[in-house]
Amino acid sequence: MRQRIATLFSAFLLCFSIPANAQTTRLPIYLNHVFFVLDSNDYDHIFDSVIFQKIGFATVNQTNSTGGTWYGKYLMGRDSYFEVFNTKGLKGSSVGDFGLGFMTTTSGDIDHLQAQWKAEYKDSVNLDTNMIVNSGANLPWFYSVSLYTVDSSRSGSAWVMENTPEMLKSVGFTDDEIKKPLFWHEFREKKIKMKITKSLNRIIAVEIITNKKEFGYFRKSFLGFGLTEKNHSFYNDKIRISYTLADIPTSELKSVEIELVDSFNEQTLTLGKKLTMHVKDKSATLFFTH
């Protein structure tokens, strides 16, 4: 899913100060998905291990939207998923690029989030509507809100998204159901007309390495989303984003931890030259090296 084509490579650190005591009202959001770009060999073999058939639903998909076309591999869970590209599948991308796609739970929350973000922090933020091409017609797919930026050199991005009422109605939700909190697994189950039975529940933690310049972008974004900052982390009751500052040219994804509904024997899998996964009990963590 993607505000990415428009925002992934458009980042510049705006020099606005964030009030020390400002606190955006915490609207409920969770980390719906993480995307990352691998080299062609790692991309080709990332889901080769049979354990992925137990953890999530692995698939290959092409998406056509008014913002562009992209294709990649997906590991689907209940309320979170992974989206994996090589540089051919995501136009303009580079190996190591990544994005964090958060999601609201209630229709209309994204408008409140945008208004609160602008009022509290005085940042310039984008609110966009992404349209998907459906049976030859353009269907409003999702809204997204992100920090307005213009620099094209940044490798990481973050945004909050919300399915449009048109999209929710297209899969069978009623007006009354749309007014209530909805999680992604409810949308997916309604769309595919079956229960999600895979073990991947949701993404619960992410660790990034960033530099001083790009840290400003992430800090403004995460605080604007309503996360709390403490001890080199941004968090709410659903997700924790930890960071390390380093003298590097662009930000890097270091690890992603997922919560599982089933328990697995402890094991470490080599998924590629620069990617491993450690599994233990009801947790699995992807580790990236650069």
N, C-alpha and C positions, 0 to 999 in steps of 0.2 A: 504494500500500500504506500501511497506516495505523495506527499508534498515534496518528497526528496528531490525529484527531477528539478523542481524550482528552487529548493533550499539547500540541498546537500552541499553544493559547491558555491554558495553565496554567503560568505561569512566575513564580517568585519567587526572588530571590537569597538562598540560605540562608547564614547567617553562620558557616560552618565554615572553619577554616583548613586549607590544604593543606600537609602537611609538605614542606619544601624538598627533602629528599633522598629522598622516597618515590618508588617506581617500580613501577607495576603491571606484572606480567609481560606481555610483548607478545604477545597472541594475535593471529593474522592476521585483520585486518578490512580491508575496502575500501569505498569510497563507491559504493553500489549505485545511488542515484538522488538527484536534486535536484528538489524541487517549488517552484513559485513562482506567485504570483497576479497576473494582469494585468487591466487594464481591458477592457471588453467588446470594443472595437474591435481592440486589439492581440491579444487572445485569438482573435478570429475569423480573423485573417490571419497568425498567427505562422508557420505551415508552408506558406505559399503558394509560396515559392520552390522551383523544381524541384531545387535542390541537396539539399534534405532527403530527396528520394526516393533519392538516392545515399548520403547519410550514414547514415540510419536508417530504420526502418519507422515511418511516421507513422500514427497511428490515433486514434479517439475511443472512449472506453470508459466504461461505468458500472459501478461496483462496489457490491455489496450485502453488507454485513457486519453482525454484531451490534452493532458500534460506530457504525453509521450508513451512509448512502448518499452517494456522491459521484460526479461525472462530470467528465471532463476530456480533454485531448488528450495524447498520448504520443508520444515519439520514442524508439523502442526500439533499443538496440545490443546488443553481446555481454554485457558484464558491468556495464553502466550504462545508465540511461535518464533522460529528462526527463519530468516530470509537470507539466502546465500547467493552471491553473484560471482561471476568472473567479469573481467573488464569488457567483454563482448556483450554480456547480458545487460549491463547498466552503462548506458552511453555516458562518456565523459568521466568515468570513475578510474581510480587507481587502486592497486592492491594495498590493502590496509585500511581503506575507507570504511566507516561504520556509521550507523545511525540508531537512535533510541526513539521508538515510537510509543508514546504514552496514550492513554485513552480515558475518556470520561465514562461515567456510569449512567448518567441520566440526560435525556435529550434537552438541550438548552443550556447545560452547564458550561459549554465552551464559550458561549456569549458572556456569561458571568465571569468566567476566568479571564477573558480578554479585557473586560472592563476593569476588573480589580487589578490586573497586572499593570495596565496603563496608569491607573489612578495611584497605586502604591509606589511604583518605581519610575514613572515618567518615561518608560522606554517606548520606542517605536516598535510595534508588533504587527505581524501580518495575520489576517484571517482570510483564508482561501477556501474555495469549494472545488473539490476535485470531481470531475465528471468521468464516468466509465462508459465505454462504448458497449451497449447492450442490445444485441439483435439489430444493429444498424442505427440505433438511436442513442442519444446522450442521456444518461441517467445520473442525477446528482448522487455521488457516492459517499464522500465524507467531507466534513469541514476540518480544517487544521489551523492551529495557531502556533506561531513561532516568533522568535526575536527577529526583527528586520535587520538584515546585514547585507553587505555588498562585496566583501572580499572573497575571491575564488580560491584561496590557497588552503583553506581549512579542510581537514580530513574527516572530522566528526560533526554530527548534527543531532538536534533534538527537537521534538515538536509534540503537541498534543492533538489528538484527532477525535472525531465523533461522527458516527454514522448519521446520514441525513434521514429525516422522516420518510422521504421517497424510497431510499434504499431499504429501510426497515419494513415499509409496507410491501415492497416488491417481493420480500421473502415470506410474507404472511402475517406480520404483526398488525394488530388493530390499533386504532387511535388511543384507546384506553391503556393498552399494553405499552405503547411508546412513552406514555407519561410516567411510567414506573422505572426504577433502576433496572438496567439490563447489562449483563456481562457478556463478554465476547462468546463464551461457550453457548449461551442461549441463542445468539445470532447465528452461530455456525450450525448448531443442531437444527434450527428452523430452516436454514438454507439447504443443508445436505439431507435433511429429513431422516436423521438417525442420531443416536446417542454417541457422544465422544467417550470412548473406552480406553484410550491410550493413557500411559502413565504420566506423561508430562502435564503438570498442573499449571504452573506459572513461573515466570522469571522472578526471582526474589532478590538478586544482588548482581551488581555490575561494578567492575573496577576498571578505571581508565588511568592512563599516564598522559599528562598534558603539560604545556608550557605556560608561562605567565600570561602571555597574550591571549591564548585560546581559553585559558581558565576563566577569564572574564566573561566570555560568551556563555560557557556552561553555567557559571554561577548565576548570571542574569536569567538564563533560561529556567534553571531548576527552582530558583526562588520565585520567579514569575509563575511557574506551574503550581506553587504552593507548598513545595518541599521545605523541610527544616534543615538548616545547616549546623553541623556540630562535628568536631573531631575529624576533619578531612572527609566528611561524608554529607550527602544530601539524602533525606529519607522521609517517608511517611510509614503508615502501618502496613503497606503493601510492598515497598521497594526500598533498597538502599543503594545509592551510587557513591562509591568511594573513589578518591583520586589521589594521585601522587604528582607533585610538580617536578619537572626535570628539564634539563637543557636539551630539548629535542626540537626539530623543525616543525613537526605537526603532532597532533594528539594520536594516541594509540589505544586500542582496545586490549586490555590485559586479561580479563576473565569475566565469565558470565555464569552465574549459578542458577540452577533450576530446581524447583521443588517437585518431587515425584509422589504419586499416590500409592505406588508399590515399592517394596523393599528389594534391593539388588545386592548381590555379593560385591565386595570391594574389588575394583579392578581399574586399571589405567589403560586407555586405548590410544594408540597413535593414529590420528586421523589425517595427518599430512606432515610435511616438513616442519611446519611452524604451528601445529595445532594438535593438542592432546585433550582427552576428556577423562576426568577421574570420577568414578561412580562409587558411592558407598551408601548403603541403606536407602533412604528416601531422598537422596540428593545427588546431583551430578553437576560438575563444573567443567566448562570449556576453558582451556588455558591457551593464550596466544603468545607466541614469541616473535620478535621482530629483529 
